[in-house]
Amino acid sequence: MTIMVKDLPREERPREKLLAYGASALSNAELLAILLRTGTQEASVLHLAEGVLAKYQDLGLPAIIHMSAQELTEVKGIGLAKAATILAAVELGRRLATRAARQVEAIHGPEDAARVAMPHLRYERKEHFAVLLLNTKNHVLGLRDVSVGSLSASIVHPREVFQMAIRYAAAAMILVHNHPSGDPSPSREDLAVTNRLVKAGRIMDIPVLDHIILGDDRFLSLKEKGMLS
């Protein structure tokens, strides 16, 4: 027998629980259930929410960001209307995070750099290498992608990196890339590419101030770790 939300005590129902205790008190499935609103005759709305989350359980909640409407409707009980609601909520969250990143006007340390880059790169399934371009006062000129793929000297070439800096008249830059595994620990390739670009920056008189590696809601600064050549 399927237990429907209406059969739960009022204080255990997602909507009532949110109103009583705040959104932070709810599980991912409960939050998603509120967006879905209703279940089916065979499954409660909580069961539907759990089905969506289970579709890519190995990747966790961030997988929803990359789901298409078609993928969502592969979950029994999720139609186009419910899929559209989920996608709209995800996009609103993404825009809010990006807006917060744009409010960082100047970089004072690794935390500021990570705050700018995290909304753009955190949930990518492949490694993205980007440069955070700065003016003489460390104000942000922009965050620009350079390459996609596992980091190596052949993919991240100083020519492409510094062409980007010259195009935007940058006085300095911070290297940024993500680790889809969620672990921001640097690899030998990360250190080799960093060393190469730091040397090129000295020649070009466009210093590389740091290399930030983004993981799952955490980051590592090579400068803070004493690994910046």
CORQUIGI-V901046 format. One record per run of one state. SS is the DSSP state (2 for helix, 1 for strand, 0 for the rest). FROM is the first residue (numbers start at 1). TO is the last residue. If there is no record, write none. Layout:
SS&FROM&TO + SS&FROM&TO
This chain:
0&1&4 + 2&5&7 + 0&8&9 + 2&10&12 + 0&13&13 + 2&14&21 + 0&22&22 + 2&23&25 + 0&26&27 + 2&28&36 + 0&37&44 + 2&45&55 + 0&56&60 + 2&61&66 + 0&67&68 + 2&69&72 + 0&73&79 + 2&80&102 + 0&103&105 + 1&106&106 + 0&107&109 + 2&110&121 + 0&122&127 + 1&128&134 + 0&135&138 + 1&139&148 + 0&149&157 + 2&158&167 + 0&168&171 + 1&172&178 + 0&179&187 + 2&188&204 + 0&205&206 + 1&207&214 + 0&215&218 + 1&219&221 + 0&222&229
